[in-house]
Amino acid sequence: MSSTDTAGSPFDSDLRFDAVDLIGRTGSHRHVERTVAAAARDAGGPAMQVPEGEPVAVQAELESVVEGIYVHGTVTAHLAGECSRCLDPVEDHIEARIDELFMYPEKVKADEREDTVMLDGDEVDLGPLARDALALEADDRPLCRPDCPGLCPQCGFRMEEDPDHEHVVIDDRWAALQGLLEEGSDEGSAGTTTADATGQDGGPEDRA
């Protein structure tokens, strides 16, 4: 994706670096570093994200090469999310690598522009790189602990509080048959009771 296709946000604009002193000077390089506040959480984004306003530290080397400006470095941040099993809060501190070549637009063929990161004027935009690096490094199914038992799928009960918690589930296909069996059992019990009562009282012949 071209860097010019990414909508600018405060997070992105704060991580734009002027590379005018490196353009066309193959072999020259410069170290950059900056700490910025994370943007608002993306509702459809990764399970683990940097909370809004939390610091994201970026440090990188900008190096001039024949094709453009090569960037390599790290992005460090504190991530927060929810356990994928029990929904308890989960936190993690990570350091992710960034590694990208910002191509000179004139060196990119027309049919390759959509899949190429290019210089935006005289600047390199590390915002999208930092965001993607954190997303790739973060756990997509975070756990509060490896053996977390999670929640009951029927009622949401915390299984940690009672590991023996369970529900008796009756297949709907057998529900009607179970009703007939119970009804037959009730009728049999009633017949037995009547017979027993008749035997105790005795008929006219027994009293004769």
C-alpha positions as CSV (number, residue, x, y, z in Angstrom):
1,M,0.0,0.0,0.0
2,S,1.4,3.4,-0.9
3,S,2.0,5.8,2.0
4,T,-0.1,8.4,0.2
5,D,-3.1,6.1,0.5
6,T,-3.2,6.1,4.3
7,A,-5.5,8.7,5.8
8,G,-3.6,11.1,8.0
9,S,-4.3,10.9,11.7
10,P,-2.6,12.7,14.6
11,F,-0.7,9.5,15.3
12,D,0.5,9.3,11.7
13,S,1.4,13.0,11.3
14,D,3.5,12.9,14.5
15,L,5.6,10.2,13.0
16,R,6.4,11.9,9.7
17,F,10.1,12.7,9.3
18,D,11.7,15.0,6.8
19,A,14.2,13.2,4.6
20,V,15.2,16.0,2.3
21,D,18.8,15.9,3.5
22,L,19.0,12.2,2.5
23,I,17.3,12.2,-0.9
24,G,19.8,11.5,-3.7
25,R,22.7,11.1,-1.3
26,T,23.2,7.3,-1.4
27,G,25.0,6.0,1.7
28,S,24.0,8.9,4.0
29,H,21.9,8.1,7.0
30,R,20.3,9.7,10.1
31,H,19.0,8.4,13.4
32,V,15.5,9.5,14.4
33,E,13.4,8.9,17.5
34,R,10.2,10.2,18.8
35,T,7.5,9.3,21.4
36,V,3.9,10.0,20.5
37,A,0.5,9.4,22.0
38,A,-1.5,6.5,20.7
39,A,-4.7,7.2,18.7
40,A,-8.2,6.1,19.7
41,R,-8.7,2.3,19.8
42,D,-9.8,0.8,16.6
43,A,-13.0,-1.1,17.2
44,G,-12.3,-3.5,14.4
45,G,-8.6,-3.7,15.0
46,P,-6.4,-6.3,16.8
47,A,-7.4,-7.8,20.2
48,M,-4.4,-6.1,21.8
49,Q,-3.9,-2.4,21.2
50,V,-2.2,0.6,22.8
51,P,-4.8,2.5,25.0
52,E,-5.6,6.0,23.7
53,G,-3.1,8.5,24.9
54,E,-0.5,6.0,26.0
55,P,3.1,6.5,24.7
56,V,4.4,4.8,21.6
57,A,8.2,5.1,21.3
58,V,9.8,4.9,17.8
59,Q,13.4,4.9,17.0
60,A,14.9,4.2,13.5
61,E,17.7,4.7,11.1
62,L,16.9,6.5,7.8
63,E,19.4,5.4,5.2
64,S,19.6,6.7,1.6
65,V,19.8,4.0,-1.0
66,V,19.6,4.0,-4.8
67,E,15.9,3.1,-4.8
68,G,14.8,5.5,-2.0
69,I,15.0,5.7,1.8
70,Y,15.5,2.5,3.7
71,V,14.1,2.6,7.3
72,H,14.8,0.1,10.0
73,G,14.3,0.3,13.8
74,T,11.9,-0.5,16.6
75,V,8.5,0.6,18.0
76,T,7.9,0.1,21.8
77,A,4.5,0.3,23.5
78,H,2.3,-1.1,26.2
79,L,-0.7,-3.0,24.9
80,A,-4.0,-3.8,26.6
81,G,-6.9,-6.0,25.8
82,E,-9.1,-8.9,27.1
83,C,-8.5,-12.5,27.7
84,S,-9.9,-14.5,24.8
85,R,-11.4,-17.0,27.2
86,C,-12.6,-15.2,30.3
87,L,-12.6,-11.6,29.2
88,D,-10.4,-10.4,32.1
89,P,-8.0,-7.5,31.4
90,V,-4.7,-8.5,29.8
91,E,-1.6,-6.3,29.4
92,D,1.7,-6.7,27.5
93,H,4.8,-4.7,26.8
94,I,6.3,-5.3,23.4
95,E,9.1,-4.1,21.2
96,A,8.4,-4.7,17.5
97,R,10.7,-4.3,14.5
98,I,10.0,-1.9,11.6
99,D,11.8,-2.5,8.3
100,E,10.7,-0.7,5.1
101,L,12.0,0.8,1.9
102,F,10.3,4.0,0.9
103,M,10.7,4.1,-2.9
104,Y,11.2,7.1,-5.0
105,P,8.0,7.5,-7.0
106,E,9.8,7.8,-10.3
107,K,11.4,4.4,-9.8
108,V,8.1,2.6,-9.3
109,K,6.2,1.3,-12.3
110,A,2.5,2.3,-12.6
111,D,1.2,-1.2,-12.1
112,E,3.3,-1.6,-8.9
113,R,2.3,1.6,-7.1
114,E,-0.7,0.0,-5.3
115,D,1.6,-2.5,-3.5
116,T,4.6,-0.2,-2.9
117,V,5.4,2.2,-0.1
118,M,6.7,5.4,-1.5
119,L,8.1,8.7,-0.3
120,D,5.4,11.3,0.3
121,G,7.2,14.4,-1.1
122,D,10.4,14.6,1.0
123,E,9.0,12.7,4.0
124,V,8.8,9.2,5.3
125,D,5.7,8.4,7.3
126,L,6.4,5.9,10.0
127,G,2.9,6.0,11.6
128,P,1.4,3.2,9.5
129,L,4.6,1.2,9.9
130,A,4.5,1.5,13.7
131,R,0.8,0.6,13.8
132,D,1.3,-2.5,11.6
133,A,4.3,-3.6,13.5
134,L,2.5,-3.5,16.8
135,A,-0.5,-5.4,15.3
136,L,1.7,-8.2,13.9
137,E,3.7,-8.6,17.2
138,A,0.6,-8.6,19.4
139,D,-1.1,-11.8,20.4
140,D,-4.3,-12.2,18.4
141,R,-5.8,-14.5,21.1
142,P,-4.5,-13.2,24.4
143,L,-4.8,-15.2,27.6
144,C,-4.7,-14.0,31.2
145,R,-2.8,-17.3,31.8
146,P,-2.1,-20.4,29.7
147,D,-4.5,-22.6,31.7
148,C,-7.4,-20.1,31.9
149,P,-10.6,-22.3,32.0
150,G,-12.7,-19.5,30.5
151,L,-16.5,-19.0,30.7
152,C,-19.4,-21.5,30.5
153,P,-20.7,-21.4,26.9
154,Q,-24.3,-21.9,28.1
155,C,-24.5,-19.2,30.9
156,G,-21.3,-17.3,31.0
157,F,-20.4,-18.6,34.5
158,R,-16.7,-18.2,35.4
159,M,-15.4,-21.8,35.3
160,E,-12.5,-20.9,37.6
161,E,-14.9,-20.5,40.5
162,D,-16.3,-24.0,40.1
163,P,-14.5,-26.4,37.7
164,D,-17.3,-28.9,38.0
165,H,-20.0,-26.5,36.8
166,E,-22.0,-28.1,34.0
167,H,-25.4,-28.1,32.3
168,V,-27.5,-31.2,31.4
169,V,-28.4,-30.7,27.8
170,I,-31.2,-32.8,26.3
171,D,-31.3,-33.3,22.6
172,D,-34.5,-31.8,21.2
173,R,-35.0,-34.9,19.1
174,W,-35.4,-37.0,22.3
175,A,-37.5,-34.5,24.3
176,A,-40.9,-35.8,23.0
177,L,-39.9,-39.4,23.7
178,Q,-38.8,-38.5,27.2
179,G,-42.2,-37.0,27.8
180,L,-44.0,-40.2,26.7
181,L,-41.7,-42.3,28.9
182,E,-42.5,-40.1,31.9
183,E,-46.2,-40.2,31.1
184,G,-46.1,-44.0,30.9
185,S,-44.3,-44.2,34.1
186,D,-46.9,-42.1,35.9
187,E,-49.7,-44.3,34.5
188,G,-48.0,-47.5,35.6
189,S,-47.6,-46.1,39.1
190,A,-51.3,-45.1,39.3
191,G,-52.3,-48.7,38.2
192,T,-50.2,-50.3,40.8
193,T,-51.6,-48.1,43.5
194,T,-55.2,-49.0,42.5
195,A,-54.4,-52.7,42.5
196,D,-52.8,-52.5,45.9
197,A,-55.8,-50.6,47.3
198,T,-58.2,-53.3,45.9
199,G,-56.2,-56.1,47.5
200,Q,-56.2,-54.4,50.9
201,D,-59.9,-53.6,50.9
202,G,-61.0,-57.0,49.4
203,G,-64.1,-57.7,47.3
204,P,-67.5,-59.1,48.4
205,E,-66.2,-62.6,47.8
206,D,-63.3,-62.1,50.3
207,R,-65.7,-60.9,53.0
208,A,-68.2,-63.7,52.5
